[in-house]
Amino acid sequence: MFDKLREKLNDFKKSIDEKIKGAENEPVVPPEAQPAQQPAVVEQKSGILDRAVALTRGETILSEKDLEGPLWELEMALLESDVALPVAESIIDHVKKDLSGQHKKFLHSTGDLAEDALRDSIANILSNNNLDFDEFVKDRAKPVTIIFTGVNGTGKTTTIAKLGEYLKGKGYGVVIAAGDTFRAGAIQQLEQHANRLNIKMVKHEQGSDPAAVIYDAVAFAKSNKKDIVLADTAGRLHTNVNLMEQLKKINRVIKPDLVIFVDEAIAGNDAVERAKLFNEAVPFSGTILTKADADAKGGAAISIAHITGRPILFLGVGQEYKDLKKFDTNWFVDRLFE
């Protein structure tokens, strides 16, 4: 998982260390020994003084010039790892501000300083509008209604089943609503999962109004003292006007507690663009990324969190019902640098 981004980040650490490896031995000429220059070099003298003082303390100072090459390489590496351009630029800007003028002890690795700056930047992005799913569900009035949306073929139906198993394991009573009445076979597929997990499913005929299906599921949950309704909806592209209007109607009628966007981690920048467009059309509360165990790059989660301003809630990490991992920023960042 995340092999490519991890490799690129480690390359950056090595690159920046090599870039200034000779800085400790760089001769520093005191200002008074400098040749006469035009009056406009106050800033340069100040920089020389800073470096001279730092050397007496066994330190060197990282300048923007020192960082220029490695930061460019890092930006390219981030882009290759499915980090969207504005997100990569934000990370680079943060790292540059963190490292420029940084005093580096000779005995300490500059790469370690760079890693700290990168960790901080990525963690800040992933912690944006953080939502603790478990706390939210525990504190919300019951039944909690959760709508799932996304494009076809991204694992949305299986993710609903996984989350149903996850919530059952925490002692909640769960109802599934078969709100994808558009796709042939969608109701049967979801019903198979519900039967395996012994979870009640509410369904209507194919072609029915999905808002009515979900409404009935919520009514069933209320009358039977169930805690959570997990509602499927038809997979759609943002360009499908009719289906997008249908989704907006569901939101108006049901007023869900959470809307969760589901996509594949391996879809990379396609997933990022879809998340952006879906969030603009029908704002969602958070994202679940499937197939994260097969994602060698790792950039989609960072980009989606930054561009939508919505948190990553879970990662699908396998084929079994138990293979749903609650997203943890520290765990994710550690995996990038392990």
Secondary structure by P-SEA (a helix, b strand, c coil): caaaaaaaaaaaaaaaaaaccccccccccccccccccccccaaaaaaaaaaaaaaaacccccccccaaaaaaaaaaaaaaacccaaaaaaaaaaaaaacccbbbbccccaaaaaaaaaaaaaaaaaacccccaaaaaaaccccbbbbbbbccccaaaaaaaaaaaaaaaaccbbbbbcccccccaaaaaaaaaaaaacbbbbbccccccaaaaaaaaaaaaaaacccbbbbbcccccccaaaaaaaaaaaaaaccccbbbbbbbcccaaaaaaaaaaaaaaccccbbbbcccccccccaaaaaaaaaaccccccccccccccccccccaaaaaaaacc
